[in-house]
Amino acid sequence: MSPKTPLSLLIAALLIPALGCEGPQAPSRTPVNDFGQLRRGLVFSWPEDRQPVRFWTENDGAPRRLLELGIQIWEAQFLYGEFRGEVVADSSQADVLVEFVGPPLQDEPLTDDTPAIQACSGVTAVPPIVSNQLTAPFSIRVNWGVAFDNQDTINCVARVTNHEIGHALGIFEESGNTDDLMFTTPLVRFPSRIDRNTVQTLYHTTANITPFER
């Protein structure tokens, strides 16, 4: 527009694109794994007013670093920042409690071992649901023993931690695909394309379960 264009027209020109934008659009993604909606009728995701999701662990060193890395990996799967997480110091303020149980781990660079060594295990407890509302934080437990060397163990703890974070995001069902991070016994450290499709679809699906009240 020329310098002599009336101010009202300039304002109108600026408003037109804004009025035509309806915000982020829900992604259309296939294939998608079941995240709980079909088998159990449960759909849960963390709403905007509970972001960032607060994770807590009393563990320092390698376990804490792996937890922080896992949160960052899942954050990177979203288009519009639908999930953000942080590790907090106060367990009473946490949305997800994470417990690492095992001998001390030496913090060293991760490697993607092939085949993956099952040197650890993990479980995520979904809290009881009353009147379509969670009643407590999620609880994640990752444990390991002394039967494997440090490299195999830390690689496994990284994979399993990332897998369990996926459950705490609302992917309640396991995948049957060995290439997916959400496979029953995770063999990979990063979400696959199907994992990414699944979590993106989940966070654009209307939830029928709400978080617990802090």
N, C-alpha and C positions, 0 to 999 in steps of 0.2 A: 504494500500500500504506500501511497505517496505521503510525504510529511504533512500535507494539508487534509488528510482524511479525518473526518470528525471523530472525536473521542468515543462517542457512542457506538460508531461502527467498529472501531478497534476493539472495544470491549465485547461486542457481539461476535466478532470474528474469533476472539479467544475462547468464548464460551461454547461455541458450536461443537468443537471436538470433544469438550468435556461432557456436554449433554448427551453425546452419542455413545459414550463409553459406559458400559454397565458393570465394570469391574472385572476381575479375573473370571474366566469361564472354566467350568468344570472340564477336566481333560477327558477325552474319549480314548481309552486304552484297552488293548487286547493283546495277548491273553491276560487274564487276571485270576489270581488264586482266591479261594474263599477266605474271607477274613472273619467269618463268624456269622454273617448275616443269613446265609442259606441254611446251615445245619442247626444252629442254636437260636436263631432269631435275635442275636445280640449285635448291635452296632455301636462301637465306642470309639471316639477320637477326642483328643484334647482340644477344647474350644479356645478361641482367641483370648478370652479373658483369663485363661489359666496358662498363658505363655509368658515367659519360658517355663517349660515343665521342669520341676526341681527334682534332681537326683541327689541322693546322699549316700556316702559310704564312709565308714570309719577307717578304711584302708588307705595308706599312702603308697608312694613309690609306683611300681609297675601297674598294679591293679587300678589305681586312680587314673593313671595316664591312659590305660586301655578304655576305661569308662568314658573319659573325656573324648577320646578318639572315636569311640563308637557313636556318641551323640553327634559329633561333627559329621560322621559318615551318613547317618540318617537325615540330618538336616539338609545335606546336599542332594537328597533324592526328590525334594519338593520344588515346585515351580514358583511359588509365591511366598515362601517362608511360612507355610502353614504349620510347621513344627519347628520350635526352637527349644533348646534345652540348656541347662546349666547344672553344675555340681555345687551344692550349697553345704554350709558348715553345720547347720542346725537340723537335726533329724526330725524335729517336731514340725518343721515347715516343708518337709519333703513330700513330693507326690509319688516318688519311687524310691524304695529303700533297697540298696544293693549291698550284698554281703559276699565277700571273697574269703574262701576258707581253704587253707593249704599251707605248705611250707613256704618260706620266703622265696619270692621270684626275683631273679636278677633282671634288671631292666636292660633289654638289648633290642636291636632292630628286629622287626617282624619279618618273617619269610613265609611265602606261600608254599608250604610243603606239599609234595605230590608223591604218593597219596597222603591225604591228611591223616595225622596221627591222633587217635582219640585218647588224649592224655588228661582229659578233664570232663566235667559234666555240668549241667546247669538246669535250673527250673525257675519258672515265674509263677507266682501265686496270684491269681486274680482275686481281689477281695470279694467278700459276699456282696450281693446286690439286693437291696431292699427298695421296693417301690421305684424301680428303674434308676437307682442311684447307687454308685459304689459307696461302701461304708468305711473304707480305709485306703491307705496307699497300696500300690502294687509292691510286691516283695520279690526281688531277684536274688538267687543264690547260685554262685559259681564256685565249684570246689575241685581240688586236684590233690594228688598224693605224691609219692616219691619214686614211683616206678619208671618215670620218664625223665629225660634230661631237660635242662632249662629251656632250650630252644623249642623243643616239641611242646612243652607245657605252655610257654607264653604264647605260642602260635594258637594253640587250642583255646586258651583263655580269651584271646582276642576274638576268635570266631564265635565262641559261645556267648560272650558278653554282647556282641553285636546282635546275635540271634535273639537273646532274651530282651534286649531293648526293643526289638521289633514287636514282641508280644506286648510290652508295656505301652507301645504306641497304639495298640488296638487290634493288631493282627493276631487274633486268638487262635486261629487254626494253623496247623503245620502244613507245609507244602509236601507234595509227593515227588517233587522234581529235585534230583540230586544237585542240579546246577544252581538252585536257589539257596540264599542264605537262610530262609525260613524252612528248609528241609528239616525233617525230624532230628537228624544228627548232622549239624552243619559241616559241610566239607569245604566251604569257601568263606572268605572273610568279608567280602563286599556284597551288597544287594545286587541281584541279577536284574535284568530288564523286567522280568515278571514281578519280582519283589517291588521294583520301583512303580510299575503299573498298579500293583495292588495297593500300595500305601497312598499313591496319588488319588486313586479312585475312592478309597476309604475316606480320605479327608475332604472329599466332595460328595459324600453320601450322608444323608441326614441321620444323625445318631439318635438312638432310643435309650441310651444309657448315659447318665451324666456323672461327672466326677464327684467325689466326696467333698463335703464342706470342710475347709480348713478351720 
